[in-house]
Amino acid sequence: DTAVSQTPKYLVTQMGNDKSIKCEQNLGHDTMYWYKQDSKKFLKIMFSYNNKELIINETVPNRFSPKSPDKAHLNLHINSLELGDSAVYFCASSPSDGWGNVYGYTFGSGTRLTVV
Amino acid sequence: AQTVTQSQPEMSVQEAETVTLSCTYDTSESDYYLFWYKQPPSRQMILVIRQEAYKQQNATENRFSVNFQKAAKSFSLKISDSQLGDAAMYFCAYRPSGTYKYIFGTGTRLKVLA
């Protein structure tokens, strides 16, 4: 069973279109994230939800909107796609144990978005 | 500002040899966590090892170990008995306790030579 699954794995679309990427985790984790990895492999956080509540909202164009219908799902919707949005988008999740201990992320396999 | 620096964009190691990847970070926090992640060509990000800053003992996971020097803000990864499957991008990451945000380094590409 895939722990963190993202769909689609590849997405090619034209400028100006609207697209969504879906993420689901079956690990029972409380916190989910979206990261963007650019062409130089740099990873930057975009958003994070903890139990459906938005807790991190980095400086990201408001064309990007996350939605978390429940704590197992975190989707990313992108409006009016631009060439610069081309990147790999990773979903991740992490547990919390109630004691403040920090554990590593479990990542999805990424979605390669290409805007043409 | 909290930053993570990986000064080696690329490293090579002979199969069965040992290699060390360096990572330094800048923080004024005293309580935090450090991680190494591996990203093979498959693109999947895989957690390699985790270190709690309040623990002086260096973390180890099989052939992977770290050299954590808190005062120097250094967190290097040692891979022993390198295998072809170790070829990947390796990312160092820092996360302060009490926050949800990781800060990643720029990565080191490791090549393993047969």
Interface residues (C-beta under 8 A of the other chain):
Chain A: T31 Y33 K40 K41 F42 L43 K44 I45 S48 N50 I55 I56 V88 F90 A92 S94 G100 V102 Y103 G104 Y105 T106 F107 S109 G110 R112
Chain B: Y33 F35 Y37 Q39 S42 R43 Q44 M45 I46 L47 R50 E52 M89 F91 R95 S97 G98 Y100 K101 Y102 F104 T106 G107
